[in-house]
Amino acid sequence: MRRTHLSRAAALAACPALVVGLLLSAAPAQAATGPLPFTAVSSQATTVRGGEFTLTLTLNNPYDTPIQFVYQSIQQTYATSLETGLKFSMTACGTQTNGCSDNVHGGIARYNVPLAPGASSTFTVTYAVAPDSECGAQTRIDFYSYLYYEYDNGLANYSGIVNIPGTQVACA
């Protein structure tokens, strides 16, 4: 009889250890699969030489915890970089409460964070096309963005590359 009693006691003592082990071995929270909760639009589908256009980037928080950290780079596409006579430059970036940091790879968007659940933050970048820039029906300024953000107290994150349509440069 003693032997059965010892087996039960050992099994009962092992249960909490088993539960703790399972909890500790659980993988950290990962981001849900699917598209990034991000939209990007250009103020103009076509911009004439000497004109300007604005990209409006909006990050939405679909989670039940705040987005705490955001890193986003904005760079011209490879096709845009191959346009030899295309000339444009960033003239304005952000708003009064957020802005850009320039680096060797392109602008870095700085969103207002933390971003509460269900909220969104909008960021703008304005570009000017030089009066002597290359132009034509096939001449475009397009961008791509690498977006990385963290939520759920840093336990979960999401990242991806997003194409940002820019503008066609018209000769008008």
C-alpha positions as CSV (number, residue, x, y, z in Angstrom):
1,M,0.0,0.0,0.0
2,R,2.8,2.4,0.7
3,R,4.1,2.1,-2.8
4,T,0.8,3.3,-4.3
5,H,0.7,6.2,-2.0
6,L,4.2,7.2,-3.0
7,S,3.3,6.9,-6.7
8,R,0.3,9.2,-6.3
9,A,2.4,11.7,-4.3
10,A,5.1,11.8,-7.0
11,A,2.5,12.2,-9.7
12,L,0.8,15.1,-7.9
13,A,4.2,16.8,-7.3
14,A,5.0,16.4,-11.0
15,C,1.8,18.1,-12.3
16,P,2.8,21.7,-11.4
17,A,6.3,21.1,-12.8
18,L,4.7,19.8,-16.0
19,V,2.4,22.9,-16.3
20,V,5.2,25.3,-15.7
21,G,7.4,23.5,-18.2
22,L,4.7,23.7,-20.9
23,L,4.1,27.4,-20.2
24,L,7.8,28.2,-20.4
25,S,8.3,26.2,-23.6
26,A,5.5,28.0,-25.4
27,A,6.7,30.1,-28.4
28,P,6.5,33.9,-28.1
29,A,3.5,35.6,-29.7
30,Q,4.0,36.1,-33.4
31,A,2.2,38.5,-35.7
32,A,-0.9,37.3,-37.5
33,T,-0.4,36.4,-41.1
34,G,-1.9,38.7,-43.7
35,P,-1.3,42.1,-45.1
36,L,0.3,44.8,-43.2
37,P,-2.2,47.2,-41.6
38,F,-0.7,50.0,-43.7
39,T,-1.9,52.1,-46.7
40,A,0.0,54.5,-48.9
41,V,-1.3,56.9,-51.5
42,S,0.2,59.6,-53.7
43,S,-1.6,62.9,-54.0
44,Q,-1.2,62.9,-57.8
45,A,-1.1,60.1,-60.4
46,T,0.7,62.6,-62.7
47,T,3.0,65.4,-61.8
48,V,4.5,67.9,-64.3
49,R,8.2,68.9,-64.2
50,G,8.6,71.7,-61.6
51,G,5.6,70.3,-59.6
52,E,5.4,68.4,-56.4
53,F,3.4,65.5,-55.0
54,T,2.9,64.1,-51.5
55,L,2.9,60.5,-50.2
56,T,0.5,59.9,-47.4
57,L,1.4,56.8,-45.3
58,T,-1.1,55.5,-42.7
59,L,-0.3,52.9,-40.1
60,N,-3.4,51.3,-38.4
61,N,-3.3,49.3,-35.2
62,P,-5.6,46.3,-35.5
63,Y,-4.3,44.7,-32.3
64,D,-5.7,44.8,-28.8
65,T,-2.4,46.2,-27.4
66,P,-0.5,49.4,-28.4
67,I,2.1,49.4,-31.2
68,Q,5.1,50.6,-29.3
69,F,7.9,50.8,-31.8
70,V,7.9,51.6,-35.6
71,Y,10.8,51.6,-38.0
72,Q,10.0,52.5,-41.6
73,S,12.4,53.4,-44.5
74,I,11.1,55.0,-47.7
75,Q,13.3,54.5,-50.7
76,Q,13.0,54.9,-54.5
77,T,12.5,51.6,-56.4
78,Y,15.2,50.1,-58.5
79,A,13.4,51.1,-61.7
80,T,13.2,54.7,-60.6
81,S,16.9,54.7,-59.8
82,L,17.6,53.5,-63.4
83,E,15.9,56.6,-64.9
84,T,19.1,58.6,-65.7
85,G,17.6,62.0,-66.2
86,L,15.0,61.9,-63.5
87,K,15.5,64.6,-60.9
88,F,13.5,64.9,-57.7
89,S,14.0,65.7,-54.0
90,M,12.2,65.5,-50.7
91,T,11.0,69.0,-49.7
92,A,8.9,68.3,-46.6
93,C,8.6,65.3,-44.3
94,G,6.1,64.7,-41.5
95,T,4.1,67.0,-39.3
96,Q,4.7,69.1,-36.3
97,T,4.8,66.1,-34.0
98,N,6.6,63.5,-36.2
99,G,9.1,63.8,-38.9
100,C,11.9,62.1,-40.9
101,S,15.4,61.2,-40.2
102,D,17.6,61.2,-43.3
103,N,20.1,58.4,-43.7
104,V,22.1,56.9,-46.6
105,H,19.3,54.7,-47.7
106,G,16.3,57.1,-47.7
107,G,14.0,58.8,-45.3
108,I,13.0,57.2,-42.0
109,A,9.4,57.8,-41.0
110,R,8.8,58.6,-37.3
111,Y,5.3,57.8,-36.3
112,N,3.7,59.0,-33.1
113,V,3.9,56.0,-30.8
114,P,2.6,54.3,-28.8
115,L,-0.3,53.8,-31.2
116,A,-3.4,52.8,-29.2
117,P,-5.5,49.8,-30.3
118,G,-7.8,50.7,-33.2
119,A,-6.0,54.0,-33.7
120,S,-4.1,55.1,-36.8
121,S,-1.1,57.5,-37.4
122,T,-0.6,59.3,-40.7
123,F,2.7,60.4,-42.0
124,T,3.4,62.6,-45.1
125,V,6.4,63.1,-47.4
126,T,6.4,65.7,-50.1
127,Y,8.7,65.5,-53.2
128,A,9.5,68.2,-55.8
129,V,10.2,67.3,-59.4
130,A,13.0,69.4,-60.9
131,P,12.0,71.7,-63.9
132,D,14.7,70.1,-66.0
133,S,13.8,66.5,-65.1
134,E,13.3,63.7,-67.6
135,C,9.7,63.3,-68.4
136,G,7.3,61.2,-70.5
137,A,4.6,58.6,-70.5
138,Q,7.0,55.9,-69.2
139,T,8.9,58.1,-66.6
140,R,7.8,57.3,-63.1
141,I,8.9,58.0,-59.5
142,D,7.9,55.1,-57.4
143,F,9.0,54.0,-53.9
144,Y,9.1,51.0,-51.7
145,S,9.1,50.8,-47.9
146,Y,10.4,48.4,-45.3
147,L,8.1,48.6,-42.3
148,Y,8.8,47.0,-39.0
149,Y,6.8,47.4,-35.8
150,E,6.4,45.8,-32.4
151,Y,3.3,45.4,-30.2
152,D,2.1,43.3,-27.2
153,N,4.8,44.7,-25.0
154,G,7.5,43.8,-27.5
155,L,6.5,40.1,-27.6
156,A,5.1,40.3,-31.1
157,N,6.3,42.1,-34.2
158,Y,5.5,42.3,-37.9
159,S,7.5,43.4,-40.9
160,G,7.3,43.6,-44.6
161,I,8.2,45.4,-47.8
162,V,5.4,47.5,-49.3
163,N,5.3,49.1,-52.7
164,I,4.3,52.7,-52.7
165,P,3.0,54.1,-55.9
166,G,4.4,57.5,-56.7
167,T,3.7,59.5,-59.8
168,Q,4.2,59.7,-63.5
169,V,6.3,62.7,-64.6
170,A,4.6,64.5,-67.4
171,C,6.4,66.9,-69.8
172,A,3.5,69.4,-69.9
